[in-house]
Amino acid sequence: MSALLLSRIDAGLLFAPFLERLQALLDEALAQERAYWVIEGYRSYARSDELFAQGRSKPGPIVTNARAGQSAHNFGIAADLVLDGYMDRAGLQPDYRPASYDLLGELCPKHGLVWGGSWKFKDRPHVQMRDFVTGLELEPLRSALARGGLEAVWTHLYQHWQLPIPLKET
């Protein structure tokens, strides 16, 4: 079922170990009758700049304090989740009530993830891998991305967490 909850994003742009943890979190939430839909995963620098402008130089509410290169989304190690607030209506009707995300605060540590609801600037729908939260921590990933794209970022992450690098299919 977690595959359906990931159907709104390109899961291939997520770091594989993060995707595995995210799917396990989604499955555990489903077992507790909470279907969190993944509405954003990997985010390009252009998309980050677009979201940062919202509520500042463009209409809409402020939704992020992260510019391009300042978000774990830019490296495929973060996702934003929402509950469908009105299952009886067509389409996804996001439920952004803070209490709707308390379960993520319980589940994230169990799956080795960080929950944005625990931050000073509350981002309750946000989950991500640990160790790369602050701008300073993200610097090696920005450098790797500039050198060799997402593949270089992911190689760095495999090495950082001392995980075996999967063999490439030929």
N, C-alpha and C positions, 0 to 999 in steps of 0.2 A: 504493500500500500504506500510506503514512503516514496516509491518511484512516481506515483501520481502527484504527491505533494511537492515534488521537485519539477513537475512538468512545465512550469511557467518560466524556468531559467534554462540556460545551457549548462548542465551539470558537468560537461566535459571541460569547462573552464575553471573548475574547482580542483584544488590540490587533493589528490586521491585519498590520503589519510584523513583530511578534513571531511571530505564527502562521506567516508565510512562512519565517522563519528556523528556527523549530522544525521545520517540515515538512522543510526541507532537511537539518537535522541528523538527523532520523529516517530519511530516505532514505539518507543517507550511512552511518549506522550499519547499516541493513539491508544495504547493499552489502558490509558487513564481517561479515554474518551475526549481527547483534545487533538483535533486535526489542525496542526500548524502548517500553513502553505508557505513555501519558500517563494518570496516575490522578488528577491534580488540576491544575486550571488556575486560573481565577478563583476567588477565595475571598471570600465576604462577611465583613463585620466579625463577624457572629454566629458564623460557622464558625471564624474566627480565634480568637475568645474561647473557643470550645468546645475547640479543639485546644490552646490555651495552658493551659487548666485540666487537661488530661490529664496525669497524673503529679504534679499539684500538689493540687488540690481534688477531682479525680475519678480513678477508677482508670485504670491503664495506664501505659505508659512515657512520659516526656517526649519529645515529638516536635518541639517548636518553642520558640524563645525569643521569638517575635514575637507581640505582642498585636495586636488590631485596629488597622489603620492603619500597622503597622510592617513589613508584608510586601508585596513586589512582587505577590504573588498578589491582594491587594485591589484592584489596578489593572489586572489582566489582562495583566501583563507577566512572568509566571513560571509555571512548570509543574514538577510532580514526575513523574519517570519511573521505571519498574521493568522489570526483565527478568522473564520467566516462568521461574522456576527449575525447573519440572517440566512440560515440554511434554506429557508422556504422561498427565497428570492433567487432569480437567475443571476449568474455571475458571482464573483467574489465580492462580498461586502465586508471590508476589513473592520475588525473590532479592535480599536486602539485603547480601550479602557485599561489603565495600568494593571488592575488585578488579573486581567486575562493573561498576563505574562509572568505571573509569580511562579508558575510551574517551571518555566525556563530557568529561573533562578535556582531551583532545586535540582534540575536535571543537568545543567551545564557542567558543574564540577564533577558529577559522576562520569561524564563522558570526556573529561579532559578539555573542556571548552570554557571560554570566558563569556559571561553574560553582560551585555551593555546596560542592563538595568541596575547594576551595582556601581556604575560610574557616577561622578559628580554631575555631568550632563547626562541625564537618564536617557538611554536608548534601549528601551525594553524589548523591542522586536529583534534586536541585534545579538547574534552569537558569532564567536570566532575562535580561532586557535590561540593558545596562550603564547607568551614570550614576545609578541609583536603587536603591542597595543599603542605605545607612545611613538611620537615622531622620531625620537632617537633610536628606539628599538626597530623601527621600520627602515632606517637608513640602509642597512645591508641589502634589504629587498629592493629598494629603489635603485641602488647601484647595480644589482644583478639584473633587474629588468632593463636598465639602460644598456647593459652589456649584451644580453642575449634573450630578452623577452621572458615570457612565463616559464619556459623550460629552464632557463638559468635560475630563476627564482625558486622553482621547485627543487632543483638540484641542491641549492643552498639549504632549503628547508629539510630535505632528506638528511643532509650532512649535519645540520644543527641538531636535529632530534635523533641522530644516529640510527636512522631507519634504512633498511636495504632499498637501494634504488632499483625500481623494477626494470627488467630488460625491455628494450624497445622491440616492437614487432617489426619484422622485415617483410 
